[in-house]
Amino acid sequence: MKKFLAALAAACVLFTGAPTQAVEVGNDCVIEVEGIAYPNTGEPLNATQRTAQLYAYRLLAEHVGELHITSSTTIQEAIETKKGKTDVNRSFHDDVSARVETVVHGAMIKKTYRDPDGSFHAIARLSMFGGPKSIANAVLPEQTSVEAFPPPIYTNVESGNFDGNCTGLIIDCRDMGLDVAIAPAIKSADGTEIYTYRNVTRQMATERGMVAYSDSLEVGVQRAGSNPLVIKAMFVSGECDAVVSDADASKILAVNQTAHFLNNCMVVFVR
């Protein structure tokens, strides 16, 4: 076991260098990688299987490092700077690297099998959200308080038939190259952040995620409920943040004053 932990720690050194490929995370916010190992002559088969698992953990560590925490900070950058300033919080814990390594080490080996060509395969799976063993829990800093949402810029914005009956928010970011992030933001055209990690509880952000992702306005948007406010994004900022018009930003903030869907992370980004 000690040898395995030492090998995994060595694998996690990949964080200090650039990952070999960008991570692509699906709408389920789960990273799944496959490690492959071929047996050496005279090597016990169970040793080859462990090597495949180690490769899977190494790939997982590499991919996790490339994940965005916010649009301006990846996990790799947070690990390298440790106490560096970010837009999530002014300082990260000194042990962020150790916490990420622990989460990677605790990732589930979903499946192991042997191919007819003799190679061993190990599939590792790790969720971005979902509690203590999630990536979000490892990287999101503690909060001392939750900031109030900014007031609507315009007070005469027509909010339609939603009022307090609005169940959630859908931001349409299709064909804009939106990428998944642990703590994405919604911004108005004038640059004001109207929805960020600072506005929600850490428990909410780590357990369910600030937004859900979908590739359709009709399917996979259950989080926004049966009567969502649907807004078309103007563009995507920093690969991960949705930018809406000033008028739409005011509409979102005005409706949220009674519906509170932002407070409860009832938000879906369609990409």
Salt bridges, closest charged atoms under 4 A:
GLU32 OE1 - LYS110 NZ 3.27
GLU32 OE1 - ARG125 NH1 3.04
GLU34 OE2 - HIS121 ND1 2.69
ASP94 OD2 - LYS83 NZ 3.93
ASP115 OD2 - HIS121 NE2 3.09
GLU142 OE2 - ARG202 NE 3.95
GLU147 OE1 - ARG198 NE 3.43
ASP172 OD2 - ARG174 NH2 2.82
ASP172 OD2 - LYS232 NZ 3.62
GLU193 OE1 - ARG198 NH2 2.62
ASP241 OD2 - LYS187 NZ 3.30
